[in-house]
Amino acid sequence: MRRFRVAVVHGVNLDQLGRRDPKHYGPLTFRELERQIDEWAGELDLIPRFFQTNHEGALVEYLHRAEGLVDGIVLNAGAWTHYSWALRDALELADVPAIEVHLSDVESRDEWRRSSVFDGVVLDKISGRGPDGYRDALTALQAHLVEVAPERIPASGTRTEEHLSSPETPQITDPQQPGEPGLHDDNDADPTAAPPMPAQDPTPPTSVDGAAS
């Protein structure tokens, strides 16, 4: 039976779990959350690939490379969920089945959190179930992939997996292959896995206040 590759993608401020209000986000740190997700993925015979960034452009680049390299996406984009139409466009371009997840019940919080730019391009939206929401998302995504997913083939003109595996190119790799870097390993940055990014100003943008969700 085919093992599906699922990208578990986290956006802005999600790496700060454990410091945020436990009433909304629970007591787990980000690393603990990822370890739990990894266990659930293993139980479902899924191959998880983890990615987190606080830079919107990096997530856009990641989604651009997803088609043909992962079979599905579990996405918690944090505050970008509510206003980043660029991410919606990138997810739509990826043409990969995706489920949106939020730890907190965004529907019962601030009004601005109740809208999602991903409406209409994701299979489902799960919120307010804490970490268990990720297990539910993985389960639903696996069921969908078993039923309908064909072999993923990059769209015409995009880089193939062979090209992405070259030493000069950022890549998405199977973390179970010995000797090759995974997309994400225990939340430590892997320069060979992350998309190329320009030099960054260490001072975060102040025009929009991002928040985990």
Short mmCIF file of the C-alpha atoms (twelve columns), coordinates in Angstrom:
data_MODEL
# 
_entry.id   MODEL 
# 
loop_
_atom_site.group_PDB 
_atom_site.id 
_atom_site.type_symbol 
_atom_site.label_atom_id 
_atom_site.label_alt_id 
_atom_site.label_comp_id 
_atom_site.label_asym_id 
_atom_site.label_seq_id 
_atom_site.Cartn_x 
_atom_site.Cartn_y 
_atom_site.Cartn_z 
_atom_site.pdbx_PDB_model_num 
ATOM 1   C CA . MET A 1   0.000   0.000  0.000   1 
ATOM 2   C CA . ARG A 2   1.264   3.430  -0.893  1 
ATOM 3   C CA . ARG A 3   2.498   5.576  1.986   1 
ATOM 4   C CA . PHE A 4   1.376   9.155  1.631   1 
ATOM 5   C CA . ARG A 5   3.679   12.104 2.271   1 
ATOM 6   C CA . VAL A 6   1.988   14.808 4.324   1 
ATOM 7   C CA . ALA A 7   3.483   18.232 4.940   1 
ATOM 8   C CA . VAL A 8   2.602   19.654 8.361   1 
ATOM 9   C CA . VAL A 9   3.038   23.382 7.871   1 
ATOM 10  C CA . HIS A 10  3.039   26.064 10.568  1 
ATOM 11  C CA . GLY A 11  3.121   29.791 10.031  1 
ATOM 12  C CA . VAL A 12  3.775   32.913 12.023  1 
ATOM 13  C CA . ASN A 13  4.271   32.680 15.814  1 
ATOM 14  C CA . LEU A 14  3.471   28.980 16.040  1 
ATOM 15  C CA . ASP A 15  7.068   28.314 17.085  1 
ATOM 16  C CA . GLN A 16  6.254   30.254 20.272  1 
ATOM 17  C CA . LEU A 17  3.769   27.714 21.599  1 
ATOM 18  C CA . GLY A 18  4.414   27.138 25.281  1 
ATOM 19  C CA . ARG A 19  4.769   30.889 25.805  1 
ATOM 20  C CA . ARG A 20  1.291   31.784 24.588  1 
ATOM 21  C CA . ASP A 21  -1.941  31.838 26.565  1 
ATOM 22  C CA . PRO A 22  -2.635  28.171 27.483  1 
ATOM 23  C CA . LYS A 23  -6.354  28.945 27.636  1 
ATOM 24  C CA . HIS A 24  -6.308  29.240 23.849  1 
ATOM 25  C CA . TYR A 25  -3.268  27.255 22.776  1 
ATOM 26  C CA . GLY A 26  -2.757  24.616 25.459  1 
ATOM 27  C CA . PRO A 27  0.362   23.798 27.485  1 
ATOM 28  C CA . LEU A 28  2.438   21.993 24.832  1 
ATOM 29  C CA . THR A 29  5.549   23.580 23.417  1 
ATOM 30  C CA . PHE A 30  5.969   23.618 19.665  1 
ATOM 31  C CA . ARG A 31  8.500   20.776 19.770  1 
ATOM 32  C CA . GLU A 32  6.173   18.695 21.939  1 
ATOM 33  C CA . LEU A 33  3.314   19.343 19.520  1 
ATOM 34  C CA . GLU A 34  5.388   18.217 16.557  1 
ATOM 35  C CA . ARG A 35  6.467   15.055 18.353  1 
ATOM 36  C CA . GLN A 36  2.819   14.250 19.062  1 
ATOM 37  C CA . ILE A 37  1.861   14.880 15.438  1 
ATOM 38  C CA . ASP A 38  4.733   12.658 14.316  1 
ATOM 39  C CA . GLU A 39  3.378   9.820  16.497  1 
ATOM 40  C CA . TRP A 40  -0.124  10.180 15.089  1 
ATOM 41  C CA . ALA A 41  1.225   10.245 11.531  1 
ATOM 42  C CA . GLY A 42  3.157   7.047  12.213  1 
ATOM 43  C CA . GLU A 43  0.025   5.325  13.502  1 
ATOM 44  C CA . LEU A 44  -1.679  6.217  10.217  1 
ATOM 45  C CA . ASP A 45  1.329   5.058  8.173   1 
ATOM 46  C CA . LEU A 46  1.862   8.584  6.863   1 
ATOM 47  C CA . ILE A 47  5.259   10.160 6.200   1 
ATOM 48  C CA . PRO A 48  5.204   13.603 7.883   1 
ATOM 49  C CA . ARG A 49  7.369   16.489 6.728   1 
ATOM 50  C CA . PHE A 50  7.435   19.474 9.053   1 
ATOM 51  C CA . PHE A 51  7.950   23.111 8.132   1 
ATOM 52  C CA . GLN A 52  7.562   26.309 10.167  1 
ATOM 53  C CA . THR A 53  8.431   29.884 9.306   1 
ATOM 54  C CA . ASN A 54  7.742   33.401 10.540  1 
ATOM 55  C CA . HIS A 55  8.374   34.811 7.060   1 
ATOM 56  C CA . GLU A 56  5.399   34.902 4.723   1 
ATOM 57  C CA . GLY A 57  7.476   34.755 1.548   1 
ATOM 58  C CA . ALA A 58  9.225   31.599 2.759   1 
ATOM 59  C CA . LEU A 59  5.870   29.875 3.160   1 
ATOM 60  C CA . VAL A 60  4.798   31.029 -0.303  1 
ATOM 61  C CA . GLU A 61  7.992   29.546 -1.768  1 
ATOM 62  C CA . TYR A 62  7.417   26.328 0.141   1 
ATOM 63  C CA . LEU A 63  3.908   25.939 -1.263  1 
ATOM 64  C CA . HIS A 64  5.218   26.645 -4.768  1 
ATOM 65  C CA . ARG A 65  7.423   23.551 -4.449  1 
ATOM 66  C CA . ALA A 66  4.801   21.256 -2.933  1 
ATOM 67  C CA . GLU A 67  3.097   19.850 -6.016  1 
ATOM 68  C CA . GLY A 68  4.374   16.388 -6.856  1 
ATOM 69  C CA . LEU A 69  6.550   16.265 -3.739  1 
ATOM 70  C CA . VAL A 70  3.895   15.834 -1.066  1 
ATOM 71  C CA . ASP A 71  0.491   14.202 -1.304  1 
ATOM 72  C CA . GLY A 72  -1.331  16.386 1.211   1 
ATOM 73  C CA . ILE A 73  -0.905  19.345 3.537   1 
ATOM 74  C CA . VAL A 74  -2.018  20.062 7.098   1 
ATOM 75  C CA . LEU A 75  -1.792  23.838 7.432   1 
ATOM 76  C CA . ASN A 76  -1.914  26.162 10.418  1 
ATOM 77  C CA . ALA A 77  -0.846  29.522 9.038   1 
ATOM 78  C CA . GLY A 78  -1.478  31.444 12.275  1 
ATOM 79  C CA . ALA A 79  -2.612  35.032 11.780  1 
ATOM 80  C CA . TRP A 80  -1.802  34.859 8.051   1 
ATOM 81  C CA . THR A 81  -4.937  32.728 7.790   1 
ATOM 82  C CA . HIS A 82  -7.055  35.828 8.142   1 
ATOM 83  C CA . TYR A 83  -5.483  38.229 5.651   1 
ATOM 84  C CA . SER A 84  -2.747  36.696 3.437   1 
ATOM 85  C CA . TRP A 85  -4.318  36.330 0.020   1 
ATOM 86  C CA . ALA A 86  -0.812  35.614 -1.294  1 
ATOM 87  C CA . LEU A 87  -0.813  32.373 0.723   1 
ATOM 88  C CA . ARG A 88  -4.239  31.452 -0.589  1 
ATOM 89  C CA . ASP A 89  -2.978  31.912 -4.151  1 
ATOM 90  C CA . ALA A 90  0.122   29.832 -3.384  1 
ATOM 91  C CA . LEU A 91  -1.946  27.015 -1.870  1 
ATOM 92  C CA . GLU A 92  -4.279  27.060 -4.849  1 
ATOM 93  C CA . LEU A 93  -1.276  26.896 -7.204  1 
ATOM 94  C CA . ALA A 94  0.121   23.939 -5.247  1 
ATOM 95  C CA . ASP A 95  -2.971  21.905 -6.185  1 
ATOM 96  C CA . VAL A 96  -2.403  19.590 -3.205  1 
ATOM 97  C CA . PRO A 97  -5.264  18.439 -0.922  1 
ATOM 98  C CA . ALA A 98  -5.066  20.460 2.289   1 
ATOM 99  C CA . ILE A 99  -6.820  20.750 5.637   1 
ATOM 100 C CA . GLU A 100 -6.676  23.931 7.719   1 
ATOM 101 C CA . VAL A 101 -6.118  23.524 11.467  1 
ATOM 102 C CA . HIS A 102 -6.222  25.890 14.447  1 
ATOM 103 C CA . LEU A 103 -5.512  24.986 18.047  1 
ATOM 104 C CA . SER A 104 -7.956  27.542 19.405  1 
ATOM 105 C CA . ASP A 105 -11.627 28.022 18.589  1 
ATOM 106 C CA . VAL A 106 -11.134 30.905 16.194  1 
ATOM 107 C CA . GLU A 107 -14.878 31.211 15.621  1 
ATOM 108 C CA . SER A 108 -15.441 32.310 19.212  1 
ATOM 109 C CA . ARG A 109 -12.516 34.737 19.476  1 
ATOM 110 C CA . ASP A 110 -11.860 38.147 17.907  1 
ATOM 111 C CA . GLU A 111 -14.021 38.955 14.923  1 
ATOM 112 C CA . TRP A 112 -11.020 39.262 12.604  1 
ATOM 113 C CA . ARG A 113 -10.059 35.652 13.370  1 
ATOM 114 C CA . ARG A 114 -13.380 34.297 12.115  1 
ATOM 115 C CA . SER A 115 -12.588 34.684 8.432   1 
ATOM 116 C CA . SER A 116 -10.105 32.552 6.518   1 
ATOM 117 C CA . VAL A 117 -8.509  33.267 3.163   1 
ATOM 118 C CA . PHE A 118 -8.330  29.500 2.619   1 
ATOM 119 C CA . ASP A 119 -12.108 29.032 2.464   1 
ATOM 120 C CA . GLY A 120 -12.888 27.202 -0.759  1 
ATOM 121 C CA . VAL A 121 -9.372  25.845 -1.365  1 
ATOM 122 C CA . VAL A 122 -9.090  23.433 1.590   1 
ATOM 123 C CA . LEU A 123 -10.949 20.179 2.171   1 
ATOM 124 C CA . ASP A 124 -11.931 21.123 5.713   1 
ATOM 125 C CA . LYS A 125 -11.247 23.527 8.565   1 
ATOM 126 C CA . ILE A 126 -10.694 22.168 12.071  1 
ATOM 127 C CA . SER A 127 -10.485 24.540 15.039  1 
ATOM 128 C CA . GLY A 128 -10.909 24.490 18.785  1 
ATOM 129 C CA . ARG A 129 -9.824  20.878 19.313  1 
ATOM 130 C CA . GLY A 130 -6.323  21.670 20.551  1 
ATOM 131 C CA . PRO A 131 -3.593  19.216 19.482  1 
ATOM 132 C CA . ASP A 132 -6.240  16.567 18.763  1 
ATOM 133 C CA . GLY A 133 -7.287  18.682 15.786  1 
ATOM 134 C CA . TYR A 134 -4.094  17.618 14.038  1 
ATOM 135 C CA . ARG A 135 -4.894  13.952 14.564  1 
ATOM 136 C CA . ASP A 136 -8.358  14.547 13.136  1 
ATOM 137 C CA . ALA A 137 -6.852  16.390 10.177  1 
ATOM 138 C CA . LEU A 138 -4.330  13.616 9.466   1 
ATOM 139 C CA . THR A 139 -7.069  10.990 9.677   1 
ATOM 140 C CA . ALA A 140 -9.359  12.883 7.311   1 
ATOM 141 C CA . LEU A 141 -6.539  13.645 4.898   1 
ATOM 142 C CA . GLN A 142 -5.426  10.018 4.775   1 
ATOM 143 C CA . ALA A 143 -8.995  8.863  4.077   1 
ATOM 144 C CA . HIS A 144 -9.258  11.373 1.236   1 
ATOM 145 C CA . LEU A 145 -5.919  10.386 -0.267  1 
ATOM 146 C CA . VAL A 146 -6.690  6.661  -0.129  1 
ATOM 147 C CA . GLU A 147 -9.909  7.296  -2.006  1 
ATOM 148 C CA . VAL A 148 -8.947  9.775  -4.679  1 
ATOM 149 C CA . ALA A 149 -5.280  10.768 -4.840  1 
ATOM 150 C CA . PRO A 150 -3.376  9.797  -7.996  1 
ATOM 151 C CA . GLU A 151 0.390   9.762  -8.195  1 
ATOM 152 C CA . ARG A 152 1.453   13.391 -7.865  1 
ATOM 153 C CA . ILE A 153 3.219   14.749 -10.944 1 
ATOM 154 C CA . PRO A 154 4.605   18.305 -11.077 1 
ATOM 155 C CA . ALA A 155 2.800   20.630 -13.451 1 
ATOM 156 C CA . SER A 156 4.464   21.340 -16.781 1 
ATOM 157 C CA . GLY A 157 7.391   23.690 -16.397 1 
ATOM 158 C CA . THR A 158 8.010   23.115 -12.684 1 
ATOM 159 C CA . ARG A 159 11.114  21.500 -11.259 1 
ATOM 160 C CA . THR A 160 11.004  17.743 -10.906 1 
ATOM 161 C CA . GLU A 161 11.872  15.877 -7.733  1 
ATOM 162 C CA . GLU A 162 15.136  14.824 -9.396  1 
ATOM 163 C CA . HIS A 163 16.072  18.463 -9.923  1 
ATOM 164 C CA . LEU A 164 15.109  19.352 -6.384  1 
ATOM 165 C CA . SER A 165 17.408  16.622 -5.111  1 
ATOM 166 C CA . SER A 166 20.480  18.186 -6.659  1 
ATOM 167 C CA . PRO A 167 23.050  19.684 -4.241  1 
ATOM 168 C CA . GLU A 168 22.480  23.184 -5.617  1 
ATOM 169 C CA . THR A 169 18.741  23.223 -5.045  1 
ATOM 170 C CA . PRO A 170 16.598  23.399 -1.898  1 
ATOM 171 C CA . GLN A 171 14.764  20.115 -1.526  1 
ATOM 172 C CA . ILE A 172 11.988  18.245 0.141   1 
ATOM 173 C CA . THR A 173 13.362  14.903 1.250   1 
ATOM 174 C CA . ASP A 174 12.029  11.804 2.927   1 
ATOM 175 C CA . PRO A 175 13.213  11.999 6.562   1 
ATOM 176 C CA . GLN A 176 13.393  8.191  6.657   1 
ATOM 177 C CA . GLN A 177 16.096  8.084  3.997   1 
ATOM 178 C CA . PRO A 178 19.433  7.785  5.818   1 
ATOM 179 C CA . GLY A 179 22.021  10.435 5.198   1 
ATOM 180 C CA . GLU A 180 19.622  13.007 3.745   1 
ATOM 181 C CA . PRO A 181 18.245  16.049 5.565   1 
ATOM 182 C CA . GLY A 182 14.534  16.201 6.274   1 
ATOM 183 C CA . LEU A 183 12.405  19.247 5.724   1 
ATOM 184 C CA . HIS A 184 12.353  19.827 9.422   1 
ATOM 185 C CA . ASP A 185 14.047  18.068 12.315  1 
ATOM 186 C CA . ASP A 186 12.869  18.790 15.845  1 
ATOM 187 C CA . ASN A 187 12.290  22.432 14.928  1 
ATOM 188 C CA . ASP A 188 15.967  23.105 14.142  1 
ATOM 189 C CA . ALA A 189 16.454  25.052 10.921  1 
ATOM 190 C CA . ASP A 190 17.895  23.046 8.028   1 
ATOM 191 C CA . PRO A 191 19.413  25.374 5.418   1 
ATOM 192 C CA . THR A 192 19.221  22.687 2.732   1 
ATOM 193 C CA . ALA A 193 15.499  22.211 3.297   1 
ATOM 194 C CA . ALA A 194 14.199  25.742 3.647   1 
ATOM 195 C CA . PRO A 195 13.394  27.751 0.511   1 
ATOM 196 C CA . PRO A 196 15.948  30.387 -0.508  1 
ATOM 197 C CA . MET A 197 15.404  33.671 1.271   1 
ATOM 198 C CA . PRO A 198 17.121  37.057 1.019   1 
ATOM 199 C CA . ALA A 199 18.997  38.567 3.924   1 
ATOM 200 C CA . GLN A 200 16.449  39.556 6.518   1 
ATOM 201 C CA . ASP A 201 16.110  42.461 8.866   1 
ATOM 202 C CA . PRO A 202 16.096  40.934 12.384  1 
ATOM 203 C CA . THR A 203 13.481  43.496 13.366  1 
ATOM 204 C CA . PRO A 204 10.039  41.992 12.567  1 
ATOM 205 C CA . PRO A 205 7.554   43.990 10.504  1 
ATOM 206 C CA . THR A 206 5.318   46.255 12.535  1 
ATOM 207 C CA . SER A 207 2.579   46.998 10.012  1 
ATOM 208 C CA . VAL A 208 0.486   43.949 11.014  1 
ATOM 209 C CA . ASP A 209 0.464   42.208 14.364  1 
ATOM 210 C CA . GLY A 210 0.697   38.483 13.700  1 
ATOM 211 C CA . ALA A 211 -0.668  35.976 16.188  1 
ATOM 212 C CA . ALA A 212 -0.785  32.235 16.431  1 
ATOM 213 C CA . SER A 213 -4.149  30.565 16.150  1 
# 
